[in-house]
Amino acid sequence: MNIDRLINKIHKVVDSHRLDNGVYARWIWNRPQGDRDLGINEYGCADAANILYTIGQFPSDPAERDQWVKALRSLQNPETGMYSEKTHHTIHTTAHCLAALELFDAQPDYPLTALMPYLDRQRMEAFLAGLNWTGSPWNNSHQGAGLYAALAITRSIDLEWKKWYFDWLSSNCDPVYGMSPKGTVDAGTAELYEHMCGWFHYMFNHNHAHMPFPHPERLIDSCLSMYANNALGPRFGKMVGFKEIDWVFCVNRACRQTGYRFKECHAAMRDFAEKYVSYLNNLDWETDDEFNDLHMLFGAVCALAELQLALPGELESTVPLKLVLDRRPFI
């Protein structure tokens, strides 16, 4: 499959959202609710950088890069060190903007004052334990994973803290499903795929720290079963968003660590890739609402990058895609 035409469409969408050098809108039109801010947006700026990095169009001119950094830094709250945007928890927004800054080898202007209390082990572990793992594991993972990503990107934590963090995740991970704390999948109201989408965020933190995934074989079993039984949600593979990268990353990276069910993992990813690339190719980049949301588009771009990595030679592009998660944590 040659995806050059699709990459060109993606590049055009990013260009259409440009307000100035490094300044981007997330959306370029509103919806009936009228609740979209069409000006400079935290996710617009961060995801434009993320997408351009992934497709090999990242700015290289030093003066232009300085303008990108200036735009991203200007959105930080100097008192708390946090970034805020109404569609996501502030920890997610903060980690996402810091991760975009890291692509420029840059740091924010202000320290992450609001997150400093979690450098204490007991507070960090209580924070993780207090998340809503049963009812909202996907949404709450933005906080649990974002905490690590924000602190790691800004070099605010040491090796001992990292060990505390990953020890908590490993010792609490459900050995039946390979994701979420023990018993939360069976006891909660969330679907299994919601737990998987949440656990993906902790997996890319493990990937960043070069740590082993807890119970990777069971995670693979869960992911392959969900795919075979169409249990990944009604729009899986027929949307522009993040669910697809969540599943592909979990399958590919767990398989890479263990080799478990290798042929089955790759057969499932190959089947999915053919269907998903076809779906994306048929979208009108000028009118599709999800394709024109830079944050949702970034999720789809990540899925393409991970599929190209997982299936050598099967998704062809003139410029190979680069998944940002192989550089630093958080999407």
N, C-alpha and C positions, 0 to 999 in steps of 0.2 A: 504494500500500500504506500503510495507516494502522498505525503501530507503537505507538500509545499504550497499547494493552492489554499489549503485550510490555514496554514501559518500566515499566508499573505492576508487573508480575511481578518485574522486576529490582529495583525499589525495595523490594518486600516481602522479597526475599532479603537485601538489605543490612540492613534493619531487624531481621531475624531473627538476625543475627550480632552485634548490638550488645551489649556487656557494660557499657558506661558511655559517657559523653560522650567521643568520640574513641578509645574502646577497643573493639577488634573482634577477634573470632576469625576465622580463615580458614575453619575447618570447624566445623560444629555437631554432627556425628556422626562416629564412627570407622569404620574399615573392618576386615575380618577380620585384617589384619596387626597392628592395634592400634598403629600407629606415628604417629598424628596427635595433635598437641598441641591440645586444644580450648580453651585459654585465650587470652590476649592473644598476638597473632602479628604479626610485622613486615608480612607481606603482607596480613593481615586489616585492620590499621589503614591501611596505604597504599592498598590497593585499595578500601576503603570510601570514602576521600576521593576517589580517582580516579573511581569510578563515580558518586558523587553530583555531582561537578563535571560529568561528561559529560552526565548526564540533567537538569541544571538544578535539583538539590536540595542544592547545596552550602551548608553552614552560613554564616549571615550575622551572627548575634549575636556581638559581640566576645568576650564571656565564654566562649561555647561554643567559638569558634575557638581561644581560648587553651588550652582543655582538649585539643583535638586536637593542637595543637603540643606541649604538654607530654608527651602520650602518645608521640608520634613521637620526640621528643628523648630520652625516657627509655630508648629501646632502643639508643642508640649506645654503643659501647665508648669510654670516655674516653681510653684509652691509645693506641689505634690510629686512632680516629675512624671505624671501620668498623661496619657492621651485619651481623649473622650470622643465618642461618636455614638449617636443614638441607637444604632441598630445592633451594637454588640456591647458586652461588658467591658468596662474600662481596662481590665487586665488584658483582655484579648486585643483591644485597640492598641494598647501600649506595646505589647509584644510584637504585634504586626508592624507597627511603624518603626520600632527599633530594629526589627529584622530587615526592613527595607533600607534603613540607614547603613546597616552592616554591609550591604552590597557595595556601598561606596567606601568601605573601610572607614566609616565615620561613627562617632558616638553622639548621643544627645548632649544638649547644653547643660542639663541639670540632672542631679542624682535622683534615683527613684525613691524619694523619701517615704512615700506611702507604702512601699514594699519592704522597707528595712526591718520592721518588726518580725518578719518571717525568716530572718536569718537565724532566729532562735529555733532550735530543733523542735521543742515541744509545741511552739506556735505553728510551725510549718506542718507538723504531723496532724495537729488538731484541725488546721485549715483543710487539709486533704480529707480527713475523716468526716468533716462537717459538710462536704459537698453532697448534693442530692444525687447519689449514685443510683438510686432505685428508680426515681421518677423522671429524672432529666440528666442522664449521664452524658449525652452529646453536648448539650448547652453548657453544663457545668464543667466539662473538660476544658473549656476555654479559659477558665480560671486556674484549674489545677495544673494544666500544662503551660499556660501562659506565665505563671509565676516562675517556673524554672527557666523558660526561654528568655524572659525579660532580664532576669538576674544573670543568666549565663552570658548573654550577648554583651551586657555591660561589664562583664568580669567582676561581678559583685559577690560571687560565691567561690568558696575553695573546694578542694577535692573531698574534704570531710563532709561538707554540706551535701554535695552531690551523692555521696554514698548513703547518707541518711534518706535522701529523697528516693533514690532507686531501691533501697532496701525496703522502704515502706510499700512501694508499689509491688515489688516482687513478693514480699511476705503476705500481702493481702490479696493478690490476684487469684481469681477463681480458677482452680485447676480443672474444672469441668469444661469451661468455655474458653479459657485462655484470655480472658478480658474481665475488667471490672472487679471490685472486691468480692470475696466469697459470699455467695448467697444473694447478691443484689439482682442478678439476672432473674432468678426464679422468684424472688420476693417482690420485685418491682412491677411497675405498670408499663415500663418502656419496652419496645420491641427489641429483639436481639440485635438487629442492625443498628439501632440507636446506640447500644452499648459499643458496638464495633466502631461506629463513627466517632464516639468519644474516645475509645481506647487508642485509636489511630494517633491522637494528639500526644499521648504518652509514649507511643512507639517512636515518633520522630524525635522525641527527647532522648530515648534510649539510643537511637541511631546516631544522634549528635555526639553523645558521650561514649560511643563505642561500647555500650553495655549489652549484655545478652537479654533477649526478650524472655519474660517469664512464661512458661508453658506454651512455647510457640507451636508445638504440634497440635495442641487442642485449639489454638487460634485458627490454624489452617483448616482443621476439621470443621470448625464453626463457619468459616468464610466459604468454603467449598459447598457445604450443605445449604447455606443461604442462597448461593448462586444457583445451584441445581434445582432448588425448590421455589425459585422466584420469591424469595423472602427478604429481599433487600429494599422493599418499598415499591409502590406502584409506578414510580417514574424513574427508577434506576436505569441508567443508560439512555434515558429519553428526557434529559434535562441538562442545563448548563449550571453546574454547581460543584459541590465538594464531595458528595457521597461516593462518587466514582473513584477519586484519588484515594479516599479513605480505604475502600475495599482493595484496590489494586496494590497499594502500598503495604497493607497488612499481609496480603497473600505473598507478594514478591519478596518482601524483606524477611518475613518469617521463613519462607522457603530457602532463601539465601543463607540463613543462619543454620539451618538444619538439614536441608536436602529432602525433607519429609514430603512424600507424595509429589515429587518434583514434576513428573510428567503430567499428572492431573492438574497441578497448579498452572502449568504453562498452557495446557489445553484450554482451561477455563479462561485464562487471561487472553489467549488468542481468539477464542470465540467472542469474548466481550469486545476486544479491540476492533474486530471487523464490524460489529454492529454499531459501536459508538462512533467510530470515524465516519461511517456512512450517515449516521444521524446528524453529526456536526456539519458534515459537508453539505447537507441539504437545508441548513438554516440560512435565512437571509440576514446577513450581518447588519444591514441597514435598518431593519425593522424589528428583529427579534428582541424582546424585552430583556430576557436573561443574557443573551449574547452581548448586549449593550450595557450590562451592569459589570463594571470592571472587576468587582470583587468575585462575582459568580464566574465570570470568564476566566479569571485566574485559576479557579478550582479546576475547570476543564483543561486548561493548559497544563496544569500539574499532572493530571491523569495521562495526557498524551506523552509527557516527558517520562513518566514512570513506565508506561507501556513500551515506549521505544527502548528504554533501558532493559526491561524484562524480556523483550522479544527481539534479540539482535537480528538486524537485517530485515525485519518484517514491517517496520514503519520507517520508510525512507524520507529523508529531508536533506536538502542541500547543506544546511547548517544543522548539525546535531543539537537537539534540545538539551538543556541543562536544568535539572530539578534544583530549585533553590535549597531544598532540604538537605542536599548533599554538601552544602556550604555552611549552613547554620540552621537552628531549629525555628519552627513556626511558619504556618501559613494560615 
